[in-house]
Amino acid sequence: MLAEAHYHLRKNNPSLPSGTIDKRFERIRGILKNGRIKDYEIDDKTHPDENDWHVINAALAGQAGYLITNDKKFNGLDPDTLPFEIHNADSFLTMLADSNQHLIESVARKQWDYWNRKQSAAWRNGCAVPNFNLVKQLEKASCPHFADHIRNFLTGLDV
């Protein structure tokens, strides 16, 4: 799956320096060092797109509880035939927000603080930094319901 993410990141950002991409994926590999699924067979071929068979089979081999994808072709799979739930990013993040509001608010607060510090430092150095809007970025990433959770939280912040 990382190879696919790497491919799409490069495809969508052709001028991004390779060092930036390498650092991003080194961090991901560091976080997932014990969670890598390898040496699995392609036994389940029920997905209509053979280019996605590896995704289903990796999830099965890894005994995943959730498969998170925004690929709409996964919507047609019968959830009763799979031992994991399929979510898009928005439904998964919304489920997390509904079940662990404190965690989501803690992360949102850290994001808010991070971007405020970054913009303040840039302004002090005479650099223009475009305003970062977490809610708009989530909406742009096809997470409108989760963006609503974050908007409601950020609206209540004393800033």
N, C-alpha and C positions, 0 to 999 in steps of 0.2 A: 504494500500500500504506500510505503514511503516513496518508492520509485515513481508511482503515479502522481503523488503530491508534488514531488520534485519536478516532474515533467510539466505539470500544469502551472506551477509557479514560474518556471522558466518561460513557458509559452505565453503567459499573461504579462510577463515582465522581461522582455527580451534584452533590455539594456541594464538590468540589475547586475551589479558586479558579482562574480562567482563567489568571492569571499563572503558576501552577505548571505547568499544562499547556503554556502557550506556551513557557516556559523549557525544558521537557523536549524539545519538538519542535524548538526552535531548536538545541539541542545535537545532536540527531540529524541535522538538516539540515547542520550544520557538519561533522560526521563524514563524511556521505555526499555532500558537495557535488559530487564528481566522479562519483558512482555513481548518479545519478538517471536512470532509464529513462523516456523520454518519446517521444511521436510514434510509437507502434507500432500496428500493425493487429491486429484480432481475427480472425486467420486460423484458428487451432486451436480447434475447438469440441468437442474430445473429452471434456472434463470434464463429468460428468453435471449439474453445477450451473452454469447459465449465469451466475450471479452471481460465479463464480470464473474465468470465461474470461480475464478481465484478468490474473489472477495467472499462469496458464500462459503467456500471450502476452508478458507483461512479462519473464518468465524467459527465454523463447526470444529475444526481442529483445535482451536484455542479455547473452546468451550465458553465462548463469549455470551454475556447476558444481553448485550445490546449491539446492534450494528447501526452506526450513525452514518447516513449518506443523504445527500441532496439529489442523488440520481433518481429521477422519477420512475425509472424502469423497475425499481425495487418495490414500488407501490403495488404492483400486480401480483406479487408473491402471496401465497396463502399463509398467513401468520400461524395457522394451526399446524402446519407441517414443519415448522422450524423451532428449534429449542431456544431461540433468542428473539427479542423484540427488535423490530426495524423502526427507526426514527429518522426524521430529518433533523438538521441542526436545531431548528426552532423548537420542534416538539420536545427534543431531548433537553435542551437548556431550560425550557419552560417547566418541564417535569422536575428538573433539579431545583429551580426557583420555588416551585410549589412545595417541594419536600424539604428544602433546606435553605430557607430564606436568609438566615444569618450568614451562611457561607457566601451566597451570591452577593449579598450586600457588602460583605467584607472585601470581596474581589472588586466589586464596582467602585468601592471607596478608594482602594489602592490604585485603580486605573485613573480615577478622577485626580487623585493627588499626584500621580506620576506625570500626567499630561499638564497639570497646572505648574508643577516644578519645571518641566521641560520648556514650556512657553515662557515662564518668568525668566529663566536663565537666558533664553534666546533674546528676549527683549532687553535685558540688562546688557547684553553684548551687542546690541544694535542690529540683531538679525530678526527678520520677519519669519514667523512660524504660523502657518495657517491654523485657525482654531480647530481643535480636535473635538468632534462631537460623537461621543460613544453611542448614543441612541441612533444617530443617523448612520453610523458605520454598521451597527447591528441590522438596521432596516435594509441597508444596501447589501448586506450579506444574507438576505432572505430570512431574517429572524425577527419579524415584526411583533410577534407575541412576546418574545423574550425582551425585545426593546421596550415594550410597554412596562414590563416589570422594572427594568432599569430606569426608565423615565420616572415612574412613580417614586422609586427610591431617591433618585437624584433631586427630584422636586422638593423632597422633604429635608434635604441636607441644609445645614446651617453653614453657608459658605459666604 
